[in-house]
Amino acid sequence: MIVSASRRTDIPAFYTPWLMERLRRGFVDVRNPHNPSQISRVSLLPNDMQGLVLWSKDPSPLLPHLKELTAVGVPYYFQFTLTPYGTELEANLPDKSKLLNVMCSISSQLGKDSVVWRYDPIVLNEQWSMERHLRCFARMCRALAGAVDTCVISFVDLYAKNAAARRSGLLRPISPLEMETLAQGLAASAEACGIRLYACCEAVDLSRFSIFPSRCIDPARLERLGGRPMGSAGGTNQRPRCGCAPSVDIGAYDTCSHGCRYCYATQSSQAVSRNCARHDPQSSLLLGKLGSGETPVPIRTRSTNAVQLNFIDPGGVHD
């Protein structure tokens, strides 16, 4: 099975000690976000994991552990979201120049195949015009040229959880024409810097700009990194237009403290604070501990059982 860590939260940024402890112990327990009484035990043993995909806006806490992570013997790569937004949209992130250096550091240590740059979600509003996006993206492409060769874009989706940002004018729908116009300019900047551009779960067809649908959880990338065939990853249980391979997500909602106003995985800062207080780095669960009488059901195989935890998430990264 492929393990996703995580579309629901930023594990590298906030829970690196927990992740490393779970890898040392060889398993993790995950509550079904739609049925909390259902708990699954996911093997993190090398013979059971086909790969590990790490989603993050700030993976710097994980950098000191890269040698140990590599020694596990399981291919892994980062889906690293880096946008030019300020605190108006991403309240609690470090300076973006620092994060750009972190991305370059991962690339220099592990290679370009080990880091995918995500410029997403793209937000258009009074402050963030198409012209500003094009200027910022071009600068970032030049800074990352040679360090990354793949960039994934997506346009902001509107959910109940980001309704307050919509009402404030920070978020608005983006028309297909705006998507196409902006994508054409982004593609030109990316191509000039040797970066391939992909789109995550977009209904609009951008192929005429050489922007094709992404496969963010990508067995081919894991095969290249691991130097061996992946075999079958199981069945599918994806949202429409998602090209990802099946995976087991080990994260939990309402546990990310980045404070991004467009996030689909965070109900409120109050919910995040309550949940963070429940986190124990020594627990098998990301939140809390197993209760009396709670018995996790093991998921260890590479068969179609591996998709039992791949509940359809509404977006690509945390976000």
Secondary structure, DSSP 4 states (H G I P E B T S, - for coil): -EEEE-SSS-HHHH-HHHHHHHHHHTEEEEEETTEEEEEEEEE-STTT-SEEEEEES--GGGGGGHHHHHHT---EEEEEE-----TTTBTTPPPHHHHHHHHHHHHHHH-GGGEEEEEEEE--SSSS-HHHHHHHHHHHHHHHBTTBSEEEEEE----GGGHHHHHTTS-----HHHHHHHHHHHHHHHHHTT-EEEESS-SS--GGGT-EE--SS-HHHHHHHHTS-----------TT--PPP-EE---SS---S-BTT-SS-S-HHHHHHHHHT--TTSSSSSS-PPTT--PEEE--SSGGGGTT----SSSS--
